[in-house]
Amino acid sequence: MASVGPFRFSWGDFPARRFHPLSKLVALLALSLASTQARALWLPALAVAAMATLAAAGAFRPGLAQGLRLLARDARFLIPLGLFIAVFRVVDPWGPHLFEPSEFLPALLYVARLAMVFAFAEAYFRSTSAGELSAATTGLARRLFRRDDLDPGLYLSLAVNFIPRCFDAWERAREAALARGYGGRQGRRPRLRASLALLESFVAGSIRGALSTAEALETRGYTPGRTLQSLPFRPADFVLVSASAVAAAAALLV
Amino acid sequence: MAEIARARGLVHRFPDGVLGLDGVDLRLDEGDFLVLAGRNGSGKTLLSRHLVGLSMASGGEVLCRGRPVAADPQAARRIIGYVFQDSDAQIVGQTLLEDAAFGPANLGLPWAEVKARAVEALSLVGLGSFAERRPDSLSGGERRRLAIAGVLAMRPDCVLLDEPFANLDLPAIRSVLAVITAAHADGRAIVVVTHELEKVLAHATRLVVMDAGRVVYDGAPDGLARERYEELGLRDPFRSGASLEELTWLR
């Protein structure tokens, strides 16, 4: 099974693991908002906060250099994104000048803001399992609506499980097609037909996977009133939520 | 021995009219280690799906602890734990512990009990030290054992395994077989659906062979006439002259 889900959770006694998934989620949202909206003078402080959050999530447990290398590898997508933003802002065919070098620094700052959002999100996914978030979400929904048969968290768990299975189904369909000559020198029409057949095989494989999962839930006695993992909301969680809200408010208002 | 499940005149007709099961009668008792064999398409997987209420009968019925499975399939699934051939399809947790805990959590037990059962089941299948690992980091054999742990955590009276040795190498087959025999020694009835008799027959107390949707043999594991194996689409496990005990893959 391919490992393509967003959750990079791995067991470890990291400080960030001890917080409730929802308090971490609030902190992630607040700090991401601050990273994208705060004035530039706040960015160094937010960058330090991002590094500290990553450290608390165990990102540097293999060593600082190795941890940074792995993070850089995961953040590769920011390079084409950054280049696109830079080109979009610096090159202006409709403006008085084709190139606006003064826009380069704001473009760079924007990429830096995105990098910080990535860092906070990475820390979240490294320190929270989908199961924990699922249990917390269902627990919250049951408390809010005072119903014990609500289970929205399960959809999250299933979605996270389903993503890798879809990739698997796609890979299987593609490899089977390649083994039978797909992708060779063909005309446009045969290629389109072959692509549609590949798509059909992928959709059928995904539906089969979904049905198997549904049957597995049935045989394992699934009920919406299932017992949830106990995740206490501790005083430290209130502190985290309050501190991140204050930091976000300060970054936005000051 | 007390009866766990029974199929009475079970008929399954597919929408295109093809008969998948043709009046199957089968009784499953406590203490049984039943090997359900037969060629591809003989109806063995279909019969096992009926035992846990995953398929609807066209005729006849399946009873689990005396109650019709069709009336309360959930109750039947608490008594008979079903392990799919495709272990990946059965895995729903993000860590081994979460996955093993899924079944007992559905029984409405307190979380401490759910966790204790999950930890115990993982230990039983030799995955206790991997509790916080992600299922996608496991090998094929380990994933099959995780699927068994998920079922054992529900503490069913019977564990039904569909082709548990498919696509596994020798060490993985041995590890899965060890888990299955340990579950049987622990007092659970076992049903192994397979056409690879030589891998499991030494541990069986009963062999049931199906052909064209019917039970054509139900008796001692070494009681089927040797010339009938080929005829029923199976490989004769005794062809090397080994005795039933010598067939074991655990040595």
Interface residues (C-beta under 8 A of the other chain):
Chain A: M1 A2 S3 G5 F7 F9 S10 W11 S129 A130 G131 S157 L158 V160 N161 P164 R165 G209 S212 T213 E215 A216 L217 E218 T219 R220 G221 Y222 T223 G225 R226 T227 L228 Q229 S230
Chain B: V52 L54 P73 Q74 R77 R78 G81 Y82 F84 D86 D88 A89 Q90 I91 V92 G93 Q94 T95 E98 A101 F102 G103 P104 A105 N106 L107 G108 L109 P110 W111 A112 V114 A131 E132 R133 R134 P135 D136 S137 G150 V151 M154
